[in-house]
Amino acid sequence: MTWRRFDSLFARLLVLQVLLAIALMLVFGGLVYVERNVAVARLVAERWAPALRAAAGWPAGAAVMPPAVLRSSTRPALALPSLQATPRMAALDDELRRRGVPLQEVLIARGEASPVLWLQVDTPERGTVWLGLSDPALLPNVPRRFVLAVLIALLLMVGVSWVFTRRLTRPLELLRTHMQSHRPGEPGATAAPIASASPEIAAIESAYDDLLRRIERHERERALLLAGVSHDLRSPLARIRLAAGLLPDDPALAARRDAIVRNTQIADRLIGSFLDHVRAGELALDRTADLAALARSAAAATGQGADALVVVAPASLLLQRTHPLLIERLIANLLDNAFKHGHAPVELRVGARGERAIVEVADAGPGVPDEQREGLLQAFARGDAARGIPGTGLGLAIVARVVARMGGTLGFERRDGRHVVRVELPTRAGEAAAPSTGPL
């Protein structure tokens, strides 16, 4: 979770701007530091040039020689070559030559109090002499005020980057929240435009709302067509069933009459499944339902005995912002799948954990293969094991649609050798169910 938060757009933009600010400060600070050292080196050369000329035997003019000039006729021991190509030493060499101090070589050695800069200087007798000077200004030094100024500027730039990035990404977070909070069957348009949104984000929000409205219109037209066709088909089916019942009670016609009745019943159940699928997306979620009572009612409707179906439920468990018919069909479809594709005994457990209601249906069957779970949640999808079993392929699709509309979660798992279908639903209005782990 922490890594995902760091990998967000806000974190990426902030890190990019902070790194850019650090790079700019390093470049700016480096340039200022180099220019400062060059200026200091020229001032040091101007200060020491007369003394160095006098120590080397050249005319020094009226300048007073500082007392810190050291003199040696031999190369200093334990001295290291100084990098004359650095801006500081290059400026010192250039300024000393300009002021009449011809240098041959520059060394640096350890002194008693501070490092000593040894200069090999030409003498009027066409020889050379080693002159040493110890000046703290020549030592690499970063002024504290400069460091403080850089830190303050860096903190200021980080703060500005934080505010700017937050203002840039906040509308995106609000748009993502709006998209995630939308549930099937609810109006898709936002109540009010996102505040402080840029024109690009406002255009994305408008396009998303328009897409939701078009999807909603398409779903409404599709549901109306399916409901109308299903309703119109039930009337001729009823007449066919009635006509079959009026056939003569002849043993020669009994088999055909039973086949007609059986097929009309199958067609009627298929039409009922179509209507349930339509209702799952159309019924308004504006009522309160007792989940425990509906679970017991759905279990009783299966006609299974206590040895085949066990129900564990509290006396009452209320759900808000739902519809009793949808909850009843959800549980009925879970039980129907358990008996059709699993093995008895089947256990229906209803309970609550925090602000979530939990429905679990467990059976002794093989369960749903992992690679087929996503596909079986689609309408009219059937697993390989269900090819020879009568059904419509709408059971899990209806369950998934109801769960999505209520902001819940649907999952499959194996527990103690049994296949468990787990549904979690929010018990309060407007609250999305966060998935939890572990048995009920």
JOJOVEN-V622669 format. One record per residue. N is the residue number from 1. PHI is phi in whole degrees, 0 to 359 (* if undefined). OMEGA is omega in radians with two decimals (NA if undefined). Layout:
BEGIN
n->{N | N}
phi->{PHI | PHI}
omega->{OMEGA | OMEGA}
END
This chain:
BEGIN
n->{1 | 2 | 3 | 4 | 5 | 6 | 7 | 8 | 9 | 10 | 11 | 12 | 13 | 14 | 15 | 16 | 17 | 18 | 19 | 20 | 21 | 22 | 23 | 24 | 25 | 26 | 27 | 28 | 29 | 30 | 31 | 32 | 33 | 34 | 35 | 36 | 37 | 38 | 39 | 40 | 41 | 42 | 43 | 44 | 45 | 46 | 47 | 48 | 49 | 50 | 51 | 52 | 53 | 54 | 55 | 56 | 57 | 58 | 59 | 60 | 61 | 62 | 63 | 64 | 65 | 66 | 67 | 68 | 69 | 70 | 71 | 72 | 73 | 74 | 75 | 76 | 77 | 78 | 79 | 80 | 81 | 82 | 83 | 84 | 85 | 86 | 87 | 88 | 89 | 90 | 91 | 92 | 93 | 94 | 95 | 96 | 97 | 98 | 99 | 100 | 101 | 102 | 103 | 104 | 105 | 106 | 107 | 108 | 109 | 110 | 111 | 112 | 113 | 114 | 115 | 116 | 117 | 118 | 119 | 120 | 121 | 122 | 123 | 124 | 125 | 126 | 127 | 128 | 129 | 130 | 131 | 132 | 133 | 134 | 135 | 136 | 137 | 138 | 139 | 140 | 141 | 142 | 143 | 144 | 145 | 146 | 147 | 148 | 149 | 150 | 151 | 152 | 153 | 154 | 155 | 156 | 157 | 158 | 159 | 160 | 161 | 162 | 163 | 164 | 165 | 166 | 167 | 168 | 169 | 170 | 171 | 172 | 173 | 174 | 175 | 176 | 177 | 178 | 179 | 180 | 181 | 182 | 183 | 184 | 185 | 186 | 187 | 188 | 189 | 190 | 191 | 192 | 193 | 194 | 195 | 196 | 197 | 198 | 199 | 200 | 201 | 202 | 203 | 204 | 205 | 206 | 207 | 208 | 209 | 210 | 211 | 212 | 213 | 214 | 215 | 216 | 217 | 218 | 219 | 220 | 221 | 222 | 223 | 224 | 225 | 226 | 227 | 228 | 229 | 230 | 231 | 232 | 233 | 234 | 235 | 236 | 237 | 238 | 239 | 240 | 241 | 242 | 243 | 244 | 245 | 246 | 247 | 248 | 249 | 250 | 251 | 252 | 253 | 254 | 255 | 256 | 257 | 258 | 259 | 260 | 261 | 262 | 263 | 264 | 265 | 266 | 267 | 268 | 269 | 270 | 271 | 272 | 273 | 274 | 275 | 276 | 277 | 278 | 279 | 280 | 281 | 282 | 283 | 284 | 285 | 286 | 287 | 288 | 289 | 290 | 291 | 292 | 293 | 294 | 295 | 296 | 297 | 298 | 299 | 300 | 301 | 302 | 303 | 304 | 305 | 306 | 307 | 308 | 309 | 310 | 311 | 312 | 313 | 314 | 315 | 316 | 317 | 318 | 319 | 320 | 321 | 322 | 323 | 324 | 325 | 326 | 327 | 328 | 329 | 330 | 331 | 332 | 333 | 334 | 335 | 336 | 337 | 338 | 339 | 340 | 341 | 342 | 343 | 344 | 345 | 346 | 347 | 348 | 349 | 350 | 351 | 352 | 353 | 354 | 355 | 356 | 357 | 358 | 359 | 360 | 361 | 362 | 363 | 364 | 365 | 366 | 367 | 368 | 369 | 370 | 371 | 372 | 373 | 374 | 375 | 376 | 377 | 378 | 379 | 380 | 381 | 382 | 383 | 384 | 385 | 386 | 387 | 388 | 389 | 390 | 391 | 392 | 393 | 394 | 395 | 396 | 397 | 398 | 399 | 400 | 401 | 402 | 403 | 404 | 405 | 406 | 407 | 408 | 409 | 410 | 411 | 412 | 413 | 414 | 415 | 416 | 417 | 418 | 419 | 420 | 421 | 422 | 423 | 424 | 425 | 426 | 427 | 428 | 429 | 430 | 431 | 432 | 433 | 434 | 435 | 436 | 437 | 438 | 439 | 440}
phi->{* | 295 | 295 | 297 | 294 | 291 | 274 | 286 | 298 | 301 | 296 | 296 | 297 | 296 | 298 | 299 | 291 | 295 | 297 | 296 | 296 | 297 | 298 | 296 | 294 | 294 | 296 | 297 | 296 | 297 | 296 | 297 | 296 | 295 | 296 | 296 | 296 | 296 | 296 | 296 | 298 | 292 | 293 | 295 | 297 | 296 | 287 | 267 | 304 | 299 | 293 | 294 | 296 | 293 | 292 | 274 | 97 | 271 | 299 | 253 | 76 | 266 | 289 | 269 | 282 | 295 | 280 | 268 | 285 | 259 | 224 | 212 | 271 | 242 | 294 | 297 | 282 | 56 | 259 | 247 | 294 | 269 | 286 | 286 | 279 | 293 | 304 | 294 | 289 | 296 | 294 | 297 | 298 | 295 | 291 | 295 | 296 | 295 | 261 | 87 | 244 | 284 | 261 | 251 | 208 | 233 | 236 | 228 | 222 | 285 | 253 | 291 | 252 | 205 | 302 | 246 | 264 | 261 | 243 | 270 | 245 | 290 | 249 | 298 | 278 | 66 | 247 | 228 | 220 | 265 | 244 | 245 | 222 | 237 | 228 | 302 | 293 | 278 | 285 | 301 | 211 | 256 | 301 | 298 | 295 | 293 | 298 | 297 | 296 | 296 | 297 | 297 | 297 | 295 | 297 | 296 | 293 | 296 | 298 | 296 | 297 | 299 | 296 | 297 | 294 | 297 | 294 | 283 | 267 | 302 | 300 | 295 | 295 | 295 | 294 | 297 | 298 | 298 | 294 | 289 | 280 | 289 | 245 | 303 | 91 | 263 | 302 | 270 | 290 | 287 | 291 | 212 | 298 | 292 | 293 | 58 | 280 | 288 | 303 | 294 | 292 | 298 | 293 | 296 | 298 | 295 | 295 | 294 | 297 | 295 | 297 | 297 | 296 | 292 | 296 | 297 | 294 | 296 | 296 | 293 | 293 | 294 | 294 | 296 | 295 | 295 | 295 | 294 | 296 | 298 | 294 | 291 | 285 | 291 | 295 | 295 | 296 | 296 | 292 | 295 | 295 | 295 | 295 | 295 | 290 | 269 | 295 | 302 | 283 | 250 | 304 | 290 | 261 | 299 | 296 | 292 | 298 | 295 | 296 | 297 | 297 | 296 | 289 | 293 | 294 | 297 | 297 | 294 | 294 | 297 | 297 | 299 | 294 | 301 | 294 | 297 | 295 | 294 | 298 | 301 | 253 | 246 | 297 | 288 | 268 | 230 | 232 | 253 | 233 | 267 | 298 | 295 | 295 | 293 | 295 | 295 | 293 | 294 | 294 | 294 | 290 | 287 | 75 | 276 | 279 | 293 | 283 | 259 | 222 | 246 | 245 | 238 | 209 | 287 | 296 | 203 | 210 | 272 | 242 | 260 | 53 | 214 | 217 | 303 | 297 | 293 | 295 | 296 | 290 | 301 | 292 | 298 | 291 | 296 | 293 | 298 | 296 | 298 | 284 | 283 | 250 | 246 | 225 | 289 | 279 | 256 | 239 | 250 | 241 | 233 | 195 | 221 | 222 | 66 | 261 | 237 | 265 | 235 | 239 | 233 | 238 | 243 | 220 | 265 | 277 | 287 | 86 | 263 | 301 | 302 | 286 | 255 | 297 | 295 | 291 | 289 | 277 | 273 | 296 | 68 | 273 | 222 | 283 | 297 | 287 | 257 | 299 | 266 | 253 | 302 | 171 | 252 | 77 | 251 | 301 | 291 | 296 | 295 | 300 | 297 | 290 | 295 | 299 | 296 | 296 | 271 | 73 | 257 | 228 | 232 | 216 | 235 | 202 | 252 | 216 | 54 | 78 | 240 | 272 | 237 | 256 | 241 | 240 | 241 | 230 | 289 | 270 | 249 | 293 | 74 | 246 | 276 | 276 | 267 | 295 | 240 | 242 | 94 | 293 | 293}
omega->{3.14 | 3.14 | 3.11 | 3.11 | 3.12 | -3.09 | -3.12 | 3.12 | 3.12 | -3.12 | -3.13 | 3.13 | -3.13 | 3.13 | 3.12 | -3.13 | 3.11 | 3.11 | 3.09 | 3.10 | 3.11 | 3.13 | 3.13 | 3.13 | 3.10 | 3.11 | 3.14 | 3.13 | 3.11 | 3.12 | 3.12 | -3.14 | 3.14 | -3.13 | 3.09 | -3.13 | 3.09 | 3.14 | 3.13 | -3.14 | 3.12 | 3.10 | 3.09 | 3.12 | 3.11 | -3.12 | -3.02 | -3.07 | 3.14 | -3.12 | 3.13 | 3.09 | -3.13 | -3.13 | 3.12 | 3.12 | 3.09 | 3.09 | -3.07 | -3.13 | -3.07 | -3.08 | 3.10 | -3.08 | 3.06 | -3.04 | -3.00 | -3.13 | 3.09 | -3.08 | 3.10 | -3.14 | -3.14 | -3.14 | -3.12 | 3.12 | 3.09 | 3.11 | -3.13 | 3.10 | 3.08 | -3.13 | -3.11 | 3.12 | 3.11 | -3.09 | -3.10 | -3.11 | 3.10 | 3.11 | 3.12 | -3.14 | -3.11 | -3.11 | 3.12 | 3.10 | 3.14 | -3.14 | 2.99 | 3.08 | -3.10 | -3.11 | 3.05 | -3.07 | 3.14 | 3.10 | 3.06 | -3.07 | 3.13 | 3.08 | 3.14 | -3.11 | -3.10 | 3.12 | -3.14 | 3.09 | -3.13 | -3.12 | 3.04 | -2.98 | 3.06 | 3.10 | 3.12 | 3.14 | 3.13 | 3.03 | 3.11 | 3.10 | 3.09 | 3.13 | -3.12 | 3.08 | 3.13 | -3.11 | -3.12 | -3.11 | 3.14 | -3.11 | 3.06 | -3.07 | 3.09 | -3.11 | -3.13 | 3.14 | 3.10 | 3.11 | 3.13 | 3.13 | 3.12 | 3.14 | 3.12 | 3.13 | 3.14 | 3.10 | 3.11 | 3.14 | 3.09 | 3.11 | 3.12 | 3.12 | 3.13 | -3.12 | -3.12 | -3.13 | 3.11 | 3.11 | -3.14 | -3.04 | -3.12 | 3.08 | 3.09 | 3.10 | 3.11 | 3.11 | 3.09 | 3.11 | 3.11 | -3.14 | -3.12 | -3.09 | -3.13 | 3.11 | 3.12 | 3.12 | 3.12 | 3.08 | -3.04 | -3.05 | 3.10 | 3.14 | -3.14 | 3.12 | 3.12 | -3.12 | 3.07 | 3.11 | 3.08 | 3.13 | 3.14 | -3.14 | 3.09 | 3.10 | 3.10 | 3.12 | 3.14 | 3.13 | 3.13 | 3.10 | 3.11 | 3.10 | 3.11 | 3.13 | 3.12 | 3.09 | 3.13 | 3.11 | 3.12 | 3.14 | -3.14 | 3.12 | 3.14 | 3.13 | 3.13 | 3.12 | -3.12 | 3.13 | -3.14 | 3.13 | -3.12 | -3.13 | -3.11 | -3.14 | -3.08 | -3.14 | 3.09 | 3.08 | 3.12 | 3.13 | 3.10 | 3.13 | 3.12 | 3.14 | 3.11 | 3.13 | -3.14 | 3.11 | -3.14 | 3.13 | -3.10 | 3.13 | -3.14 | -3.13 | -3.04 | -3.10 | 3.14 | 3.11 | 3.13 | 3.11 | 3.11 | -3.13 | -3.11 | -3.13 | 3.07 | 3.08 | 3.09 | 3.12 | 3.13 | 3.10 | 3.10 | 3.10 | 3.09 | 3.08 | 3.07 | -3.12 | 3.08 | 3.12 | 3.10 | -3.12 | -3.13 | 3.12 | -3.03 | -3.09 | -3.11 | 3.10 | -3.05 | -3.10 | 3.08 | -3.09 | 3.06 | -3.07 | -3.10 | -3.14 | 3.13 | 3.11 | 3.12 | 3.13 | 3.12 | 3.10 | 3.13 | -3.11 | 3.12 | -3.12 | 3.14 | 3.13 | -3.09 | 3.13 | -3.14 | -3.09 | 3.11 | -3.14 | 3.08 | -3.06 | 3.07 | -3.14 | -3.13 | 3.08 | -3.02 | 3.02 | 3.09 | 3.10 | 3.13 | 3.08 | -3.09 | -3.12 | 3.14 | 3.13 | 3.14 | 3.13 | 3.10 | -3.11 | -3.13 | 3.13 | 3.08 | 3.12 | 3.14 | 3.11 | -3.13 | -3.13 | -3.11 | -2.99 | 3.11 | 3.13 | 3.07 | 0.06 | 3.09 | -3.14 | 3.08 | -3.13 | 3.11 | 3.14 | -3.11 | 3.03 | -3.06 | 3.14 | -3.11 | 3.01 | -3.04 | 3.05 | 3.12 | 3.05 | -3.10 | 3.07 | -3.08 | -3.13 | -3.11 | 3.12 | -3.11 | 3.09 | -3.09 | -3.06 | -3.13 | -3.02 | -3.10 | -3.11 | -3.10 | 3.09 | 3.10 | -3.13 | 3.08 | 3.10 | 3.14 | 3.12 | -3.13 | -3.09 | -3.07 | -3.07 | -3.08 | -3.11 | 3.14 | 3.12 | -3.08 | -3.06 | -3.13 | -3.04 | -3.13 | 3.09 | 3.09 | 3.12 | -3.12 | -3.12 | 3.11 | 3.14 | -3.14 | -3.13 | -3.12 | 3.12 | -3.12 | 3.13 | 3.12 | -3.11 | 3.11 | 3.13 | 3.03 | -3.11 | 3.13 | 3.10 | -3.12 | 3.09 | -3.06 | 2.97 | -3.02 | 3.10 | 3.07 | -3.11 | 3.06 | 3.14 | -3.11 | -3.10 | 3.04 | -3.09 | -3.14 | -3.12 | 3.05 | -3.08 | 3.08 | -3.11 | 3.10 | -3.14 | -3.13 | NA}
END
